[in-house]
């Protein structure tokens, strides 16, 4: 509360501007009804991590039923993360059952910061660059959909300037690659002990790793690991070691810097394989076009030798627009960046219409469907599949990963999945720095590059992949008629896909074999444990469904009311202090999002704010309506 100067100066003398500032907490902020003290909490730094700036007497808000609550502590910024150090036992006396080994519950890595907002006189504004005026409240939206509220009203002015300026600079200012924390950590932790060799992530940075993967998938008969790009002397986009068809001469890799080369991803048990290829660059010169035609003819003869080897090409340039993915996710994530309970309930009223308008679940369905189509070719038709993309480092990574998760039980284990990400995304050349804009090099595009998917050129650009424009002309003049036979008919594909899909789902599930997801409309749901785990109102006490929870609480209230009437009738003093129902007592920290989130709210039954009732008409009509909550499913 700001102190007021003494008013009532005589005559026309202007009252002096008050200079005293009190840091006593306001009455409306509840902090466990204890003396407001900052309990010293140790800041845990990783090897090579350095403290840059900090501020004390910062209040971290906890939104609960529209009532501001919080805990005091220190807000610090390092070259790796933003961390809040406070005694949160004032809000929760339970011990955390699951902890991250690298970052804490109140830590935000610098690369995880999506947007930073400041509150000036109850007005929320985006913060960037050099500030002339500093906010009294800091709001940080994270890429993992967390939202942090920090009150700076009781912090010293010079500390506010340091921490706000430091956070803005280290999360938004352009960076040099060598200044990323990764290099500081690697240098400081280089003498760390290695993990158990029997149970570790395969890094695919040696020829031995690729040979091991070939042996594991029994693909060594038809494919070979090559070291032609060792030291990245041919192409920086390709890994130092990779796998190609055995008949392919290694010198072919050098002709077009790795473009047009079929690179092995994975082999099926029946001998079929999943391949990927980056398209050759479009050229206008007839001589270069003729060279490309001859080169691709040679590649084609290597991988397509019917009836022994048959290849079907999936042109991902015609599959899904990456701009469409970007736009859909931008709309989708706004549904989960909730500042308070009122915003949650206002969104919940029109949840399904907002979800549908984002088109995100439809994009998920299309990606899963395409992966099942590829699986059908490999599993049922025993046909090799070649994924074709401009750089083979975006949708190729996504679809090849989905196919392997569906078909390979090893990829569904912890170490197997980590190895899969390392192989297909890291060694596969996905441009994380550019796609996630970790270096903050594109200030004008910063707000459009927060997704781990690329932004491609505009729709009007003619350069959209090898087959993207003038498809018939290119196939006829550059690749010849034989490639066109590899691009399968959509009608035939639809029939084969449906038969394969229905046949698999009609059989008992083998969790150690092929797994296919349900892709019908009602089956594609929001992954609650991923997207809703930061929203307390969406966490169902004890797990289960929202409708079931509401009915259960109604029954509990009725039982409690009847119990009180019985107690009054029998004049029982002891029964008035009966223990809470076992659901509340034994699972007070468990919710529908467990174990990915612990219950963050103290009140068990949500209360719809008054503003929400207006949109729901009268109370009688509300009782007749069907439940409009999100179905979180059983955990």
C-alpha positions in Angstrom: 0.0 0.0 0.0 1.4 3.3 -1.0 1.7 5.9 1.8 -0.2 9.2 1.3 1.3 12.6 2.0 -0.2 15.0 4.4 -2.9 17.0 2.7 -4.3 20.4 3.6 -1.4 22.7 2.8 -2.3 26.4 3.5 -3.0 28.9 0.7 -2.0 27.9 -2.8 1.0 25.9 -1.7 1.0 22.5 -3.4 1.3 19.5 -1.1 4.8 17.8 -1.4 4.8 14.6 -3.4 4.9 11.6 -1.0 8.3 9.8 -0.9 7.5 7.1 1.6 6.6 3.7 0.3 5.4 0.9 2.5 6.0 -2.7 1.6 3.3 -4.1 3.9 1.1 -6.5 2.1 -2.5 -5.4 1.4 -5.3 -7.0 3.4 -6.8 -8.7 0.4 -3.8 -10.9 -0.2 -3.8 -14.0 2.0 -0.5 -15.6 2.9 -1.4 -18.3 5.4 -2.2 -15.8 8.1 1.4 -15.8 9.2 4.0 -13.1 9.5 5.2 -12.3 6.0 8.7 -13.4 6.0 10.9 -14.7 3.2 12.3 -18.1 4.0 15.7 -18.5 2.5 15.5 -21.0 -0.3 18.7 -22.2 -2.0 19.1 -21.5 -5.7 20.3 -24.7 -7.4 22.6 -24.0 -10.3 23.6 -26.4 -13.0 27.3 -26.7 -14.0 28.2 -23.6 -15.9 25.1 -21.7 -14.9 25.5 -18.1 -13.6 23.2 -15.8 -11.6 22.6 -12.6 -13.6 20.1 -10.6 -11.6 17.5 -10.9 -8.8 14.8 -9.1 -6.9 13.5 -9.7 -3.3 10.1 -9.3 -1.8 8.3 -10.5 -4.9 4.8 -11.9 -4.5 4.0 -14.9 -6.7 0.2 -15.0 -7.2 -1.8 -18.2 -7.0 -5.2 -17.8 -8.6 -7.9 -19.6 -6.7 -11.6 -19.0 -7.2 -10.8 -15.4 -8.3 -9.3 -14.7 -4.9 -5.7 -13.4 -5.1 -3.4 -15.5 -2.9 0.3 -15.7 -3.0 3.7 -16.3 -1.4 6.6 -14.0 -1.0 10.1 -14.9 -2.3 13.0 -14.0 -4.6 12.8 -13.8 -8.3 16.1 -14.6 -10.0 17.3 -14.7 -13.6 20.3 -16.8 -14.7 21.8 -17.5 -18.1 19.6 -20.7 -18.2 16.3 -19.9 -16.4 14.0 -17.7 -14.5 13.3 -19.0 -11.0 11.1 -18.1 -8.1 12.5 -19.0 -4.7 9.8 -18.9 -2.0 8.4 -20.8 0.9 5.4 -22.4 -0.7 4.6 -24.5 2.3 2.4 -21.6 3.3 0.1 -22.7 0.5 0.7 -26.4 0.5 2.0 -28.6 3.3 2.3 -31.7 1.1 5.6 -32.9 -0.3 6.0 -33.1 -4.0 6.0 -36.7 -5.1 7.6 -36.2 -8.5 10.4 -33.7 -9.2 12.2 -32.7 -12.3 16.0 -33.3 -12.0 16.9 -30.2 -14.0 14.3 -27.5 -13.3 11.9 -27.0 -10.4 8.1 -26.3 -10.4 8.7 -22.5 -10.3 11.5 -22.5 -12.9 11.1 -21.2 -16.4 13.9 -21.9 -18.9 14.7 -18.8 -21.0 13.8 -20.7 -24.2 10.4 -21.6 -22.7 9.3 -18.0 -22.4 6.6 -17.2 -25.0 5.3 -13.7 -24.1 6.0 -11.3 -21.3 3.3 -8.8 -20.1 3.3 -6.0 -17.7 0.4 -4.5 -15.8 0.3 -0.7 -15.6 -2.7 0.7 -13.6 -4.7 -2.5 -14.2 -3.9 -2.5 -17.9 -2.0 -5.4 -19.4 0.6 -4.6 -22.0 3.3 -6.6 -23.9 6.8 -5.9 -22.7 9.7 -5.6 -25.1 12.9 -3.5 -25.6 13.9 -0.8 -23.3 11.2 0.4 -20.9 10.6 3.9 -19.8 8.2 2.8 -17.1 8.3 -0.4 -15.2 5.2 -2.5 -14.3 3.8 -3.3 -10.9 2.9 -6.8 -12.0 4.8 -9.2 -14.3 2.9 -11.9 -16.3 4.9 -14.6 -18.1 3.3 -16.9 -20.6 5.4 -20.1 -21.3 5.5 -22.3 -24.3 4.6 -25.2 -22.1 1.3 -23.3 -21.4 2.1 -22.3 -17.8 1.2 -18.8 -16.7 3.1 -17.0 -13.9 2.0 -13.8 -12.1 4.5 -11.9 -10.1 3.6 -8.8 -8.1 6.5 -6.2 -8.0 4.6 -3.6 -6.0 6.5 -4.3 -2.8 9.9 -4.7 -4.4 12.5 -1.9 -4.4 12.4 0.2 -7.5 16.0 -0.5 -8.5 15.5 -4.2 -8.1 12.4 -4.0 -10.3 14.4 -2.3 -13.0 17.1 -4.9 -12.9 14.9 -8.0 -12.9 12.4 -6.8 -15.5 15.2 -5.5 -17.8 17.2 -8.6 -17.3 14.3 -11.0 -18.1 13.3 -9.0 -21.2 16.9 -8.8 -22.5 17.8 -12.5 -21.9 14.5 -13.8 -23.4 14.0 -11.5 -26.3 17.4 -10.0 -27.4 19.2 -11.6 -30.3 21.9 -14.0 -29.3 25.1 -15.5 -30.7 25.1 -19.3 -31.0 28.2 -19.6 -28.8 26.4 -17.7 -26.0 23.7 -20.3 -25.6 23.8 -22.0 -22.2 24.3 -25.4 -23.8 27.9 -24.6 -24.5 28.6 -23.4 -21.0 27.0 -26.5 -19.5 28.8 -28.9 -21.9 32.2 -27.3 -21.0 31.5 -27.5 -17.2 30.0 -31.0 -17.2 32.4 -32.7 -19.7 33.9 -34.8 -16.9 30.5 -36.1 -15.7 30.2 -39.8 -15.4 28.6 -41.7 -18.3 25.3 -43.4 -18.1 24.8 -47.2 -17.9 25.8 -48.6 -21.3 23.1 -51.2 -21.1 20.3 -48.7 -20.7 21.2 -45.5 -22.4 20.0 -43.3 -25.3 21.6 -44.1 -28.6 23.1 -40.8 -29.9 23.7 -41.9 -33.6 26.8 -39.9 -33.7 29.1 -42.8 -34.6 29.1 -45.4 -37.4 28.7 -48.1 -34.7 25.4 -46.7 -33.5 23.9 -46.9 -37.0 25.2 -50.4 -37.5 23.6 -51.4 -34.2 20.2 -49.9 -35.3 20.5 -51.8 -38.7 21.1 -55.0 -36.8 18.3 -54.4 -34.4 15.7 -53.9 -37.2 17.3 -56.6 -39.4 17.9 -54.0 -42.2 21.6 -54.7 -42.7 20.9 -57.1 -45.6 19.6 -54.3 -47.9 21.1 -51.2 -46.4 24.5 -50.0 -45.3 25.9 -47.3 -43.0 28.2 -44.8 -44.7 30.7 -42.2 -43.4 31.0 -40.1 -46.6 29.8 -37.0 -44.7 32.2 -37.5 -41.7 33.3 -34.2 -40.5 30.3 -32.7 -42.5 32.6 -32.3 -45.5 29.8 -32.9 -48.0 26.8 -31.2 -46.3 26.1 -29.7 -42.9 22.4 -30.6 -43.2 23.0 -34.3 -43.2 24.4 -36.3 -40.2 28.0 -37.3 -40.2 26.9 -40.9 -40.6 23.7 -42.3 -42.1 22.3 -45.3 -43.9 21.6 -45.7 -47.6 20.6 -48.7 -49.9 23.4 -51.1 -50.4 23.6 -50.8 -54.2 23.9 -47.0 -54.0 27.4 -45.7 -54.7 28.7 -43.4 -52.0 29.9 -40.8 -54.5 26.2 -40.2 -55.4 25.9 -38.3 -52.1 28.3 -35.7 -53.2 26.6 -34.8 -56.6 23.8 -32.6 -55.2 25.0 -32.2 -51.5 22.8 -34.9 -50.3 19.7 -33.9 -52.2 17.9 -36.7 -54.1 19.5 -39.4 -51.9 17.1 -42.0 -50.3 18.1 -42.1 -46.7 17.0 -45.1 -44.5 14.8 -44.4 -41.5 13.6 -47.9 -40.3 13.1 -51.5 -41.5 10.0 -53.6 -40.9 10.1 -57.2 -39.8 9.0 -58.3 -43.3 11.9 -56.5 -45.0 10.1 -53.4 -46.2 11.7 -50.1 -45.2 10.8 -46.5 -44.6 13.0 -44.0 -46.5 13.2 -40.2 -46.9 14.6 -37.9 -49.5 15.1 -34.2 -49.8 14.0 -32.9 -53.1 16.5 -31.5 -55.7 16.5 -27.7 -55.9 14.4 -26.3 -58.8 16.4 -25.1 -61.7 15.5 -23.2 -64.8 18.6 -24.2 -66.8 17.8 -27.0 -69.3 21.3 -28.5 -68.9 21.0 -28.8 -65.1 17.5 -30.2 -65.4 18.8 -33.0 -67.7 21.6 -33.8 -65.2 19.0 -34.0 -62.5 16.8 -36.3 -64.6 19.7 -38.7 -65.3 20.7 -38.6 -61.6 17.2 -39.5 -60.4 16.8 -42.2 -63.0 19.9 -43.8 -61.5 18.5 -43.5 -58.0 15.2 -44.9 -59.1 16.8 -48.0 -60.6 18.6 -48.6 -57.3 15.5 -48.5 -55.0 12.7 -49.7 -57.4 13.3 -53.1 -58.8 10.0 -54.9 -59.2 8.9 -57.5 -58.3 11.7 -57.7 -55.7 11.7 -54.1 -54.5 8.7 -51.8 -54.9 8.7 -48.2 -53.7 5.7 -45.9 -53.2 6.4 -42.1 -52.9 4.6 -39.9 -50.4 5.0 -36.3 -51.6 4.6 -34.3 -48.4 4.6 -31.1 -50.3 1.0 -31.9 -51.2 0.1 -33.2 -47.8 -0.2 -30.4 -45.3 0.7 -26.7 -45.3 3.0 -25.8 -42.5 1.5 -22.3 -42.4 -1.8 -24.0 -41.6 -0.2 -25.9 -38.7 1.3 -22.7 -37.4 -2.0 -20.8 -37.5 -4.0 -23.7 -36.0 -1.6 -24.1 -33.0 -1.6 -20.3 -32.4 -5.4 -20.4 -32.0 -5.3 -23.6 -30.0 -2.8 -22.6 -27.4 -4.8 -19.5 -26.5 -7.4 -21.8 -25.0 -5.0 -22.8 -22.3 -3.1 -19.6 -21.5 -5.6 -18.8 -18.7 -4.9 -16.0 -16.3 -7.7 -16.6 -13.7 -10.8 -18.6 -12.9 -13.1 -16.2 -14.6 -11.3 -16.6 -17.9 -11.4 -20.3 -17.6 -15.2 -20.4 -17.1 -15.8 -17.9 -19.9 -13.8 -20.1 -22.2 -15.4 -23.3 -21.0 -18.9 -22.1 -22.0 -17.9 -22.1 -25.6 -15.1 -24.6 -25.4 -16.1 -27.0 -28.2 -16.8 -24.3 -30.7 -13.4 -22.6 -30.0 -11.7 -26.0 -30.2 -13.2 -26.8 -33.5 -12.5 -23.4 -35.0 -8.8 -23.8 -34.3 -8.6 -26.9 -36.6 -5.9 -28.3 -34.4 -7.5 -31.6 -33.7 -8.3 -32.1 -37.4 -4.6 -31.6 -38.2 -3.7 -34.2 -35.5 -6.2 -36.6 -37.2 -4.7 -36.0 -40.6 -1.2 -36.6 -39.4 -2.2 -39.9 -37.7 -4.2 -41.0 -40.7 -1.1 -40.4 -43.0 1.1 -42.4 -40.6 -1.4 -45.3 -40.7 -1.5 -45.2 -44.5 2.3 -45.5 -44.5 2.1 -48.3 -41.9 -0.4 -50.1 -44.1 2.0 -50.0 -47.1 4.9 -51.4 -45.0 3.0 -54.0 -43.0 0.3 -55.2 -45.3 1.6 -54.6 -48.8 5.3 -55.2 -48.0 6.2 -52.1 -50.0 8.9 -49.6 -49.3 7.8 -46.0 -48.7 9.8 -43.0 -49.7 8.9 -39.7 -47.9 9.7 -36.7 -50.2 10.0 -33.2 -48.7 11.9 -30.1 -49.6 14.6 -30.6 -47.0 13.3 -33.9 -45.4 13.6 -32.3 -42.0 10.1 -31.2 -40.9 7.1 -33.4 -41.8 9.5 -36.3 -42.6 10.6 -36.2 -38.9 7.1 -36.2 -37.7 5.6 -39.0 -39.9 8.7 -41.3 -39.6 8.5 -40.9 -35.8 4.8 -41.7 -35.7 5.2 -44.8 -37.9 8.0 -46.2 -35.8 6.0 -45.6 -32.5 3.1 -47.5 -34.1 5.2 -50.4 -35.5 8.2 -50.8 -33.2 7.7 -51.7 -29.6 11.2 -50.6 -28.7 10.3 -47.0 -29.7 7.6 -47.1 -27.0 10.1 -47.6 -24.2 11.7 -44.7 -22.5 15.2 -45.2 -23.9 13.8 -46.3 -27.2 11.7 -43.1 -27.6 14.6 -40.9 -26.6 16.8 -42.6 -29.2 14.0 -42.2 -31.8 14.0 -38.4 -31.1 17.7 -38.3 -31.4 17.7 -40.2 -34.7 14.8 -38.6 -36.5 14.8 -35.1 -35.2 18.3 -34.2 -34.0 20.4 -36.2 -36.5 17.6 -35.9 -39.0 18.5 -32.2 -39.3 15.4 -30.5 -37.9 16.3 -26.8 -37.6 15.4 -26.3 -33.9 17.3 -23.0 -33.7 15.4 -21.5 -36.7 12.0 -23.2 -36.1 11.9 -22.2 -32.4 13.9 -19.0 -32.9 16.2 -19.7 -30.0 18.6 -17.1 -31.2 15.9 -14.5 -31.5 17.3 -13.4 -34.9 13.9 -12.6 -36.5 12.4 -9.9 -34.4 9.6 -9.2 -36.8 8.6 -12.9 -37.0 9.2 -13.6 -33.3 5.6 -14.0 -32.5 5.0 -16.4 -35.4 7.9 -18.7 -34.7 7.1 -20.1 -31.3 6.1 -23.6 -32.5 8.6 -26.4 -33.2 7.5 -26.4 -36.8 8.9 -24.4 -39.7 7.5 -21.4 -41.4 7.8 -21.9 -45.1 7.4 -19.4 -47.9 4.1 -17.8 -48.7 1.5 -19.5 -50.8 2.2 -17.3 -53.7 5.9 -18.3 -53.9 6.6 -20.8 -56.7 9.4 -22.5 -54.7 7.5 -24.9 -52.6 9.3 -28.2 -53.1 10.3 -30.4 -55.9 6.8 -31.6 -56.9 4.9 -28.7 -55.5 4.3 -26.6 -58.7 3.6 -27.8 -62.2 3.6 -31.4 -61.0 2.6 -33.0 -64.3 5.2 -31.1 -66.2 8.0 -32.0 -63.9 7.1 -35.7 -63.6 6.8 -35.9 -67.4 10.0 -34.1 -68.4 12.3 -34.6 -65.4 11.5 -37.9 -63.8 9.8 -39.7 -66.6 6.6 -41.7 -66.5 7.9 -44.4 -64.1 7.9 -42.1 -61.0 4.3 -41.2 -61.6 3.5 -44.9 -61.1 4.9 -44.7 -57.6 2.4 -42.0 -56.6 -0.6 -44.2 -55.7 -4.2 -43.5 -56.6 -6.1 -41.8 -53.8 -9.2 -44.1 -54.3 -7.1 -47.2 -54.1 -5.3 -46.0 -51.1 -8.5 -45.1 -49.3 -9.9 -48.6 -49.8 -6.7 -50.3 -48.6 -6.4 -48.0 -45.7 -10.0 -48.6 -44.4 -9.7 -52.4 -44.8 -6.4 -52.4 -42.9 -7.6 -50.0 -40.2 -10.9 -51.8 -39.5 -9.2 -55.3 -39.6 -6.6 -54.3 -37.0 -9.2 -52.8 -34.6 -11.4 -55.8 -34.8 -8.7 -58.0 -33.3 -7.4 -58.2 -29.7 -4.7 -55.6 -29.0 -1.1 -56.8 -28.8 0.8 -54.1 -26.9 4.1 -55.7 -27.9 3.3 -55.5 -31.6 1.6 -53.1 -34.0 -0.5 -50.3 -32.4 -2.9 -48.1 -34.4 -4.7 -45.1 -32.8 -8.4 -44.4 -33.3 -8.8 -41.5 -35.7 -12.5 -41.1 -35.9 -13.8 -37.6 -35.0 -15.0 -38.4 -31.4 -11.8 -40.3 -30.6 -9.5 -37.4 -31.2 -9.5 -35.6 -27.9 -7.5 -32.9 -26.2 -4.5 -34.5 -24.3 -5.6 -33.2 -20.9 -2.4 -34.3 -19.1 -0.4 -32.2 -21.6 -2.5 -29.1 -22.1 -4.7 -28.7 -19.0 -2.2 -29.7 -16.2 -1.5 -26.0 -15.4 -5.2 -25.1 -15.0 -6.3 -25.9 -11.4 -10.0 -25.7 -12.4 -9.6 -28.5 -14.9 -8.0 -30.9 -12.3 -10.6 -33.4 -11.0 -10.0 -34.4 -7.4 -9.2 -38.1 -7.2 -9.3 -38.5 -11.0 -12.2 -39.4 -13.3 -14.6 -37.4 -15.3 -16.1 -34.0 -14.7 -19.7 -35.1 -14.8 -19.0 -38.0 -12.4 -17.2 -35.6 -10.0 -20.1 -33.2 -9.9 -22.6 -36.0 -9.2 -20.4 -37.4 -6.6 -20.1 -34.1 -4.8 -23.9 -33.6 -4.9 -24.2 -37.0 -3.2 -21.6 -36.2 -0.6 -23.3 -32.9 0.2 -26.6 -34.7 0.6 -25.0 -37.4 2.8 -23.3 -34.7 4.9 -26.6 -32.8 5.3 -28.4 -35.9 6.4 -25.6 -36.8 8.8 -25.8 -33.3 10.4 -29.6 -33.8 10.9 -29.0 -37.2 12.5 -26.3 -35.7 14.8 -28.6 -33.0 15.9 -31.4 -35.5 16.6 -29.1 -37.6 18.8 -27.3 -34.7 20.3 -23.9 -36.2 19.4 -21.1 -33.8 19.9 -18.3 -36.0 18.6 -20.0 -36.8 15.3 -19.9 -33.1 14.3 -16.2 -33.4 13.9 -16.2 -36.5 11.8 -13.4 -37.0 9.4 -13.7 -36.0 5.7 -14.8 -38.6 3.2 -12.1 -41.0 2.2 -12.0 -39.5 -1.3 -10.9 -36.2 0.0 -8.7 -37.6 2.8 -6.7 -40.2 0.9 -6.3 -38.5 -2.5 -6.0 -34.8 -1.6 -3.1 -34.4 -3.9 -4.2 -36.7 -6.7 -6.2 -35.4 -9.6 -7.3 -36.5 -13.1 -3.9 -35.1 -14.4 -1.8 -37.2 -12.0 1.1 -37.9 -12.2 1.8 -35.1 -14.6 0.4 -32.5 -12.3 -0.4 -32.4 -8.6 -3.6 -30.8 -7.4 -3.0 -27.1 -7.2 -6.3 -25.9 -5.7 -7.7 -26.2 -2.2 -11.4 -25.9 -2.9 -12.7 -29.1 -4.3 -15.9 -27.9 -6.1 -15.6 -25.2 -8.8 -17.8 -22.2 -8.7 -19.1 -20.7 -11.9 -18.6 -16.9 -11.8 -21.6 -14.6 -12.1 -20.5 -13.4 -15.5 -20.9 -16.9 -16.8 -24.5 -17.3 -15.8 -25.6 -14.6 -18.1 -24.5 -16.6 -21.2 -26.2 -19.7 -19.8 -29.6 -18.0 -19.6 -31.6 -18.9 -16.4 -30.8 -21.6 -13.9 -33.8 -23.8 -14.9 -32.6 -24.0 -18.4 -29.1 -24.8 -17.2 -30.3 -27.8 -15.4 -31.8 -29.2 -18.6 -28.6 -28.8 -20.6 -26.1 -31.5 -21.2 -22.7 -31.3 -19.6 -20.4 -28.9 -21.5 -17.2 -29.7 -19.6 -14.1 -31.1 -21.3 -14.0 -34.9 -21.0 -10.7 -35.6 -19.4 -11.1 -39.3 -19.5 -10.0 -41.9 -17.0 -6.4 -41.8 -15.7 
